[in-house]
Amino acid sequence: MTEPDDQEFSDFFRCEFGRTVRTAYLILHDQQLAEDVAQDAFGQLYRNWAKVRNYDSPQAWLRRISIRMAVRVARREGSRRALTRGQSPHSLPPERDLDLAAALRALPAQQRAAVALHYYEDQSAAEIGALLGCSASTVRTHLLRARARLIELLADEEVDHAE
């Protein structure tokens, strides 16, 4: 890579790294995992920089890659936690006292990504669909199901506090 490309990439990195970490965090709810995802996404970007830098929106390419990575990590971590709970004979049932962050963590990874991008990143269903690799109607379905699940989880919390 030539020196101007390195400078251009460095400038892009400084501008986009924080946003990439924030988006991954909204999906993962784990700062270290979010930073790892962002670093891996920028690693892929660096390897493809000669091509991606000429795209209309290199930011969109980066976001799509980082979101897909974060969703994969969220699924893997969810499976790991479920297996760990299943192996321990002394594991406790999940807490009933859920706050919004805990309720969001309870959503499937695709729903969590859709909620984070729609409500925290102010993305439209079409934009989210492009990032997640699905249609806008699928995104709307993810959002509808996520809202219904959040209402259910948070209503359970209110009942627990009233008792």
C-alpha positions as CSV (number, residue, x, y, z in Angstrom):
1,M,0.0,0.0,0.0
2,T,1.3,3.5,-0.8
3,E,1.8,6.2,1.8
4,P,-1.2,8.3,0.7
5,D,-3.5,5.2,1.1
6,D,-2.1,4.6,4.6
7,Q,-2.8,8.2,5.5
8,E,-6.3,8.0,4.0
9,F,-7.0,4.8,5.9
10,S,-5.7,6.3,9.1
11,D,-8.0,9.3,8.8
12,F,-10.9,7.0,8.0
13,F,-10.1,4.8,11.0
14,R,-10.0,7.8,13.4
15,C,-13.3,9.0,12.1
16,E,-15.2,5.7,12.1
17,F,-13.7,3.6,14.9
18,G,-15.8,5.0,17.7
19,R,-19.0,4.7,15.8
20,T,-18.1,1.1,14.8
21,V,-17.4,0.2,18.5
22,R,-20.7,1.9,19.6
23,T,-22.8,0.0,17.1
24,A,-21.2,-3.3,18.0
25,Y,-21.7,-2.5,21.7
26,L,-25.4,-1.9,21.2
27,I,-25.6,-5.4,19.8
28,L,-23.2,-7.2,22.2
29,H,-23.5,-5.2,25.4
30,D,-19.9,-6.0,26.1
31,Q,-17.2,-3.3,25.6
32,Q,-14.3,-5.7,25.0
33,L,-16.2,-7.8,22.5
34,A,-17.4,-4.6,20.7
35,E,-13.8,-3.4,20.5
36,D,-12.6,-6.8,19.2
37,V,-15.4,-6.8,16.5
38,A,-14.4,-3.3,15.5
39,Q,-10.8,-4.2,15.2
40,D,-11.6,-7.3,13.2
41,A,-13.8,-5.3,10.9
42,F,-11.1,-2.7,10.4
43,G,-8.6,-5.5,9.7
44,Q,-10.9,-6.7,6.9
45,L,-11.3,-3.2,5.7
46,Y,-7.5,-2.7,5.6
47,R,-7.0,-5.8,3.5
48,N,-9.7,-4.6,1.0
49,W,-8.9,-0.8,1.3
50,A,-7.6,-0.5,-2.3
51,K,-11.1,-1.5,-3.6
52,V,-13.4,-0.3,-0.8
53,R,-12.0,3.2,-0.7
54,N,-13.5,3.8,-4.1
55,Y,-17.0,2.8,-3.1
56,D,-19.7,5.5,-2.8
57,S,-19.8,4.7,1.0
58,P,-16.9,2.9,2.5
59,Q,-18.7,3.5,5.9
60,A,-21.6,1.4,4.8
61,W,-19.3,-1.5,3.8
62,L,-17.6,-1.2,7.2
63,R,-20.9,-1.1,9.1
64,R,-22.3,-4.1,7.2
65,I,-19.2,-6.2,8.0
66,S,-19.0,-5.1,11.7
67,I,-22.7,-5.7,12.3
68,R,-22.6,-9.2,10.7
69,M,-19.5,-9.9,12.9
70,A,-21.3,-8.6,16.0
71,V,-24.4,-10.7,15.3
72,R,-22.2,-13.8,14.9
73,V,-20.4,-13.1,18.1
74,A,-23.7,-12.5,20.0
75,R,-25.0,-15.8,18.8
76,R,-21.8,-17.6,19.8
77,E,-21.8,-16.0,23.2
78,G,-25.4,-16.8,23.8
79,S,-24.8,-20.4,22.9
80,R,-21.8,-20.5,25.1
81,R,-23.7,-19.0,28.1
82,A,-26.6,-21.5,27.5
83,L,-24.1,-24.4,27.5
84,T,-22.4,-23.2,30.6
85,R,-25.7,-22.8,32.5
86,G,-26.7,-26.3,31.4
87,Q,-23.5,-27.8,32.7
88,S,-23.7,-26.4,36.1
89,P,-26.0,-28.2,38.5
90,H,-26.1,-25.1,40.7
91,S,-27.0,-22.6,38.1
92,L,-29.6,-20.1,39.1
93,P,-32.7,-19.3,37.0
94,P,-32.4,-16.0,35.1
95,E,-33.2,-12.9,37.2
96,R,-36.7,-11.7,37.0
97,D,-35.7,-8.2,37.8
98,L,-34.9,-7.0,34.3
99,D,-33.9,-3.6,33.3
100,L,-34.0,-2.4,29.7
101,A,-30.4,-3.4,29.0
102,A,-31.0,-6.9,30.3
103,A,-34.2,-7.1,28.3
104,L,-32.4,-6.1,25.2
105,R,-29.7,-8.8,25.9
106,A,-32.5,-11.4,26.0
107,L,-33.5,-10.7,22.4
108,P,-32.1,-12.8,19.6
109,A,-29.1,-11.3,17.9
110,Q,-30.9,-10.2,14.7
111,Q,-33.7,-8.5,16.7
112,R,-31.1,-6.8,19.0
113,A,-29.2,-5.5,15.9
114,A,-32.4,-4.2,14.3
115,V,-33.4,-2.4,17.6
116,A,-29.9,-0.9,18.1
117,L,-29.8,0.4,14.5
118,H,-33.3,1.7,14.4
119,Y,-33.6,3.3,17.9
120,Y,-30.0,4.1,18.7
121,E,-28.6,4.8,15.2
122,D,-31.8,6.2,13.7
123,Q,-31.5,4.0,10.6
124,S,-34.6,3.2,8.4
125,A,-35.8,-0.3,7.8
126,A,-34.3,-0.2,4.3
127,E,-30.9,0.9,5.6
128,I,-30.9,-1.7,8.3
129,G,-31.9,-4.4,5.8
130,A,-29.0,-3.4,3.6
131,L,-26.7,-3.7,6.6
132,L,-28.1,-7.0,7.9
133,G,-28.5,-8.6,4.4
134,C,-32.3,-8.9,4.6
135,S,-35.4,-7.1,3.2
136,A,-36.9,-4.0,4.8
137,S,-40.0,-6.1,5.6
138,T,-37.9,-8.6,7.5
139,V,-36.4,-5.8,9.5
140,R,-39.9,-4.5,10.4
141,T,-40.8,-8.1,11.5
142,H,-37.7,-8.2,13.7
143,L,-38.6,-4.8,15.2
144,L,-42.2,-5.9,15.8
145,R,-41.2,-9.1,17.5
146,A,-38.5,-7.3,19.5
147,R,-41.0,-4.7,20.8
148,A,-43.5,-7.4,21.7
149,R,-40.8,-9.4,23.6
150,L,-39.5,-6.3,25.3
151,I,-43.1,-5.4,26.4
152,E,-43.5,-8.9,27.8
153,L,-40.1,-8.8,29.6
154,L,-40.6,-5.4,31.1
155,A,-44.2,-6.1,32.1
156,D,-43.0,-9.1,34.0
157,E,-40.5,-6.9,35.8
158,E,-43.3,-4.4,36.8
159,V,-45.4,-7.3,38.2
160,D,-42.4,-8.5,40.2
161,H,-41.9,-5.1,41.7
162,A,-45.6,-4.7,42.6
163,E,-45.7,-7.9,44.6
